[in-house]
């Protein structure tokens, strides 16, 4: 489900890479984004969802064509080769943007806003909850990506070191991107003579409305614009490919399908569904579905996984011993404590808090009908997941490891 | 930039990219099939 709207945002980034050259967004970047580009309807339930927006559909189709071309080549020839291009390219782009960012007038104010510590926050539980939520989603835990990709590693791979490399690289990239973005926000604040928190925005508005405004005022703005939106395309494509691969691998294994057939079905269905988000009402739908899938789909799956592993199966010590046996350095009992106590407590608390907020007010002030769609999508995703889990595989190999484990 | 912001930025970058470099060097030294030292199987 995530792939259906994630692909649309990558499509916007691709279009904006093109728009960045002549800076097509003009001076009113918000109007360009919402009205001229997205063709956003006044309400979400406009006739035929406001119709397909061809400026959004075209880059979306290009995105799916790239994803298909990579995935159909397989793991080694497709995904591995693509990531060997995307990751170094992304690193270089972010470094260039960070250097350009910190050399702008006013960048210091942005960096001060990002890095000046507020020690009173340390004693505030909500700081830790927000940090936990941020890293949980940033690492894409419970998306099945980690399980799918790690299943392609050689059997005796070092588990602990690979996990640490993934976490360090993820947060290292995030911090570099933060430096680039906050330097640019500092520059914009200085240009407008306001404070940084007055120009800061989140999500779609930051990347596609605020950032183009900054580019308008920045020397070499069109070059930096191309680099910025291209980095979003590279980062997005590598993530999208990894998410689609999870259900390609699962369906191919479970239903004993040839890879090409699994790719055709997976990419085909996701691409058709993604058209819903390329309509005049697509942004409303995207916002609500993203909210419910993240807060109730992913977070609840993460909570269930932690409870099942830590409490129901109660085998975290065995898992830790296995990890340590294969790895260059050992992880201590703190790992068990996090899996059994911290993770379920934080995710459980977040779920309860989120449900109570959801009951008291409609997310984003949207209508009951749209909120009902959000709930339906999140619940449907969970139900389909549990149903597929219970279906017996047609592939005898699928149960080989399970039998070996039982025999051991 | 104020002093404490510079310290926090260098601390963050140092821990994250320093940690990354140490882990990658461990993987390369032992050659145990880490993501940085070998390719995928499937």
Boltz contact constraints between the chains, C-beta under 6 A:
constraints:
  - contact:
      token1: [A, 75]
      token2: [B, 40]
      max_distance: 6.0
  - contact:
      token1: [A, 75]
      token2: [B, 42]
      max_distance: 6.0
  - contact:
      token1: [A, 76]
      token2: [B, 40]
      max_distance: 6.0
  - contact:
      token1: [A, 80]
      token2: [B, 39]
      max_distance: 6.0
  - contact:
      token1: [A, 80]
      token2: [B, 40]
      max_distance: 6.0
  - contact:
      token1: [A, 108]
      token2: [B, 1]
      max_distance: 6.0
  - contact:
      token1: [A, 111]
      token2: [B, 1]
      max_distance: 6.0
  - contact:
      token1: [A, 112]
      token2: [B, 1]
      max_distance: 6.0
  - contact:
      token1: [A, 112]
      token2: [B, 2]
      max_distance: 6.0
  - contact:
      token1: [A, 112]
      token2: [B, 5]
      max_distance: 6.0
  - contact:
      token1: [A, 115]
      token2: [B, 5]
      max_distance: 6.0
  - contact:
      token1: [A, 115]
      token2: [B, 8]
      max_distance: 6.0
  - contact:
      token1: [A, 115]
      token2: [B, 9]
      max_distance: 6.0
  - contact:
      token1: [A, 116]
      token2: [B, 4]
      max_distance: 6.0
  - contact:
      token1: [A, 116]
      token2: [B, 5]
      max_distance: 6.0
  - contact:
      token1: [A, 117]
      token2: [B, 4]
      max_distance: 6.0
  - contact:
      token1: [A, 117]
      token2: [B, 8]
      max_distance: 6.0
  - contact:
      token1: [A, 152]
      token2: [B, 40]
      max_distance: 6.0
  - contact:
      token1: [A, 152]
      token2: [B, 41]
      max_distance: 6.0
  - contact:
      token1: [A, 152]
      token2: [B, 42]
      max_distance: 6.0
  - contact:
      token1: [A, 154]
      token2: [B, 33]
      max_distance: 6.0
  - contact:
      token1: [A, 154]
      token2: [B, 41]
      max_distance: 6.0
  - contact:
      token1: [A, 157]
      token2: [B, 33]
      max_distance: 6.0
  - contact:
      token1: [A, 158]
      token2: [B, 32]
      max_distance: 6.0
  - contact:
      token1: [A, 158]
      token2: [B, 34]
      max_distance: 6.0
  - contact:
      token1: [A, 161]
      token2: [B, 23]
      max_distance: 6.0
  - contact:
      token1: [A, 161]
      token2: [B, 26]
      max_distance: 6.0
  - contact:
      token1: [A, 161]
      token2: [B, 27]
      max_distance: 6.0
  - contact:
      token1: [A, 161]
      token2: [B, 34]
      max_distance: 6.0
  - contact:
      token1: [A, 162]
      token2: [B, 34]
      max_distance: 6.0
  - contact:
      token1: [A, 162]
      token2: [B, 35]
      max_distance: 6.0
  - contact:
      token1: [A, 164]
      token2: [B, 23]
      max_distance: 6.0
  - contact:
      token1: [A, 165]
      token2: [B, 23]
      max_distance: 6.0
  - contact:
      token1: [A, 168]
      token2: [B, 16]
      max_distance: 6.0
  - contact:
      token1: [A, 168]
      token2: [B, 19]
      max_distance: 6.0
  - contact:
      token1: [A, 168]
      token2: [B, 20]
      max_distance: 6.0
  - contact:
      token1: [A, 169]
      token2: [B, 20]
      max_distance: 6.0
  - contact:
      token1: [A, 171]
      token2: [B, 16]
      max_distance: 6.0
  - contact:
      token1: [A, 172]
      token2: [B, 16]
      max_distance: 6.0
  - contact:
      token1: [A, 172]
      token2: [B, 17]
      max_distance: 6.0
  - contact:
      token1: [A, 172]
      token2: [B, 20]
      max_distance: 6.0
  - contact:
      token1: [A, 175]
      token2: [B, 12]
      max_distance: 6.0
  - contact:
      token1: [A, 175]
      token2: [B, 16]
      max_distance: 6.0
  - contact:
      token1: [A, 328]
      token2: [B, 26]
      max_distance: 6.0
  - contact:
      token1: [A, 328]
      token2: [B, 30]
      max_distance: 6.0
